[in-house]
């Protein structure tokens, strides 16, 4: 996506005009314009020159954002600096200086304030003073008139057009009244001349501009706060690094650090770029990137990221990613890209904004004509028309969605949850099903020792010593789990000799002249006779999803050590929270059904889909989408197709880069509790958008008829144009302030979660429960056979899943719609197996 800075936009009608102009160019696939950040994101083959020309032809300015320039700038956060508020503040103070004097001359007599005698005797002098003062305010706020006129010349009237028309109408009408007053005074008709003072709207013309400027300043200040999260991320970027040059430590600007450079980090210093530790140990504070307050222990071989802080210890590292490739830079780019995209819900407001200003101008003209036809004075009619022009606010409509998206996105970034686009932030809260990959998502992803069951007469420590002597020479993940357990307990073992890996999942070595064996139940049972008690223990561990390893020394059983990929501590709670939100949780794994079922039961998921081959995850997600919107959570390279297929892909940040690239949401903390937190934040953001849109539409639906005088006949309500301008100023400020409330939301608080019942999803589940067929199959001999039958059946249309067992000789097929037994039978027989019967 190419990004551009846009200048000259003042309201939602402007952003709609720019978006329409660029979208019409050949080669532009998508275009989204953000009024909030005055930026535009464009995807497609159109050249930057064509895009900039289209924007300029629409009456606005455009310049391509340069990523390299931004990265090399001394202060990249300057791009988000609030430059509008200081300018608007100066304009406001200048306007107020003239306005206070103007109000004294125009309204002072009503408040009993003393007036110079010459003014009281000469009403034309009073009128001239008011004209000059209001003209001064108009000159100070000339930007409204210049922008409004440009909009008219380009046939794209905007909010500034409405303000300029309202103020100009009041000024010109008052000027005409002043000429009439001078005529009466010249003719000696002083009573009529004094009466014409009531036809002056000079103070209204100036007050409209001042009040709109107040609103613009408040809006700009609030908009500046919405980018606080992004600005704070940019401020984290270190400015210098200490690198090794010619054998000496040299401090250089961060831009001069290159991939492969060796750099050092002392306690209290920020790590300048992403790298890998060559020497040293330290506790590294990664809260800036992950939101996790507890420092992480790092040692040689571990990776470190830019902007994290070394809390203790000296580190010597090699730079692996610098400049725009660092984790911090990628986070900043993600947040920035999300701000440049547009949520689907914003399209409604955009369509309204596109026709809003012309519609308001038409309503104002019709209002003036109607009041004139009703017999009222021209002054009364023009006042109603001016009120319609100045109360109407397309800005509130245009800001309703982007401010909430920006604040929500920043809130997520502060907590280690990165939404890549506005679409992902809006859609995440609408999920019906969440699919969790088992390994590395529900579980830790690395095996660990869970049980040690020594044989009679053997201690736990003795069992672990012998197991360590055998396993420490193996590279198998299960062996590493035993070595890690021994390290935790401070257990050491002598070196065994003649280490060998045996066929059938076994290891052998010689210790003190005696044979030491270790391996699976099947392998050890082939070497020695095992009691029924030991067999039951091993079988029980296997049914619990663990891998039992048995050990023999000199022909005597030492005991059993169980190893398993243990569940993350927060997984059951995260799954419970998702279920409390009304979301169905499905676990997806390539493990066998028995192991998967045990893990699924511990985690508390609603459904377990086991025996899924790496290339079959995408197909499972596609089938689950018949039950509603599906979010896929994964961390591995083999999860990438499923993450892409899902409505929302969520990647565990510590996972593979491919998975992170394929996902819509990235969890930096690699914590499953962040999944319900992301969905919770999405729902709160969407609710905030609905509140903003309701306010924007409600304000205009009530304000325009009130300004037009529709309530005069009912209860005598009549709006002064100045109050209309004040209401317009406050409308945008209220929308932005409401969005800022998202900063107060605790996204990890599950107490206020509401369960959303998805009728389609529930009906689908009920249908599945009543549509199952059991097939009896001959010829299946192993898990590979199970996989062939399973893939053949699940490849059929309307087959949701197939649970196949070669031991039982059955396949339980779950259907989403009727599938004939003949079709099911043919799919199995084509794989070389025999179907004896089909039930159900």
Secondary structure, 3 states (H helix, E strand, C coil): CEEEEEECCCCHHHHHHHHHHHHCCCCEEEEEEECCCCEEEEEECCCHHHHHHHHHHCCCEEEECCHHHHHHCCCHHHHHCCCHHHHHHHHHHHHHHHHHHHHHHHHHHHHCCCCCHHHHHCHHHHHHHHHHHHHHHHHHCHHHHHHHHHHHHCCCCCHHHHHHHHHHHHHHHHHHHHHHHHHHHHCCCHHHHHHHHHHCCHHHHHHHHHHHHHHHHHHHHHHHHHCHHHHHHHHHCCCEEEEEECCEEEEEEHHHCCCCCEEEECCCCECCCEEEEEECCEEEECHHHHCCCCCEEECCCCEECCCCEEEECCEEEEEEECHHHCHHHHHHHHHHHHHHCCCCCHHHHHHHHHHHHHHHHHHHHHHHHHHHHCCCCHHHHHHHHHHHHHHCCHHHHHHHHHHHHHHHHHHHHHCCEEECCHHHHHHHHHCCEEEEEHHHHHECCCCEEEEEEECCCCCHHHHHHHHHHHHCCCCCHHHHHHHHHHHHHCCCCCCCEEEEEECCCEEEEEECCEEEEEECHHHHHHHCCCCHHHHHHHHHHHHCCCEEEEEEECCEEEEEEEEECCECCCHHHHHHHHHHCCCEEEEECCCCHHHHHHHHHHHCCCEEECCCCHHHHHHHHHHHHHHCCEEEEECCHHHHHHHHHCCEEEEECCCCHHHHHHCCEEECCCCCHHHHHHHHHHHHHHHHHHHHHHHHHHHHHHHHHHHHCCCHHHHCCCCCHHHHHHHHHHHHHHHHHHHHHHHHCCCCCCCCCCCCCCHHHHHHHHHHHHCEEEEEEECCCCHHHHHHHHHHHHCCCCEEEEEEECCCCEEEEEECCCCCHHHHHHHHHCCCCEEEEEEC
